[in-house]
Amino acid sequence: MNTLIRWSNIFKIDMIGLIGLIGTISIYRFMKLYF
């Protein structure tokens, strides 16, 4: 049970990082397109 919670926490952090990375790339492309 403890290892499961640990893995879900790692997965959650990984998902947040992935979403942040995609958001940063899309914002960068948007800025390049319009400015």
C-alpha positions in Angstrom: 0.0 0.0 0.0 2.8 2.4 0.9 4.7 1.8 -2.3 1.4 2.3 -4.3 1.0 5.7 -2.7 4.6 6.6 -3.4 4.2 5.5 -7.1 1.0 7.6 -7.5 2.8 10.6 -6.0 5.7 10.2 -8.5 3.2 9.8 -11.3 1.3 12.9 -10.2 4.5 15.0 -10.1 5.5 13.6 -13.5 2.1 14.5 -15.0 2.3 18.1 -13.6 5.8 18.4 -15.1 4.6 17.0 -18.5 1.7 19.4 -18.6 3.9 22.3 -17.6 6.4 21.4 -20.4 3.7 21.2 -23.0 2.2 24.5 -21.8 5.6 26.2 -22.0 6.2 24.9 -25.5 2.8 26.0 -26.7 3.1 29.5 -25.2 6.6 29.8 -26.8 5.2 28.8 -30.2 2.2 31.2 -29.7 4.6 34.1 -28.9 6.8 33.3 -31.9 3.8 33.2 -34.2 2.3 36.6 -33.0 5.4 38.6 -32.0 
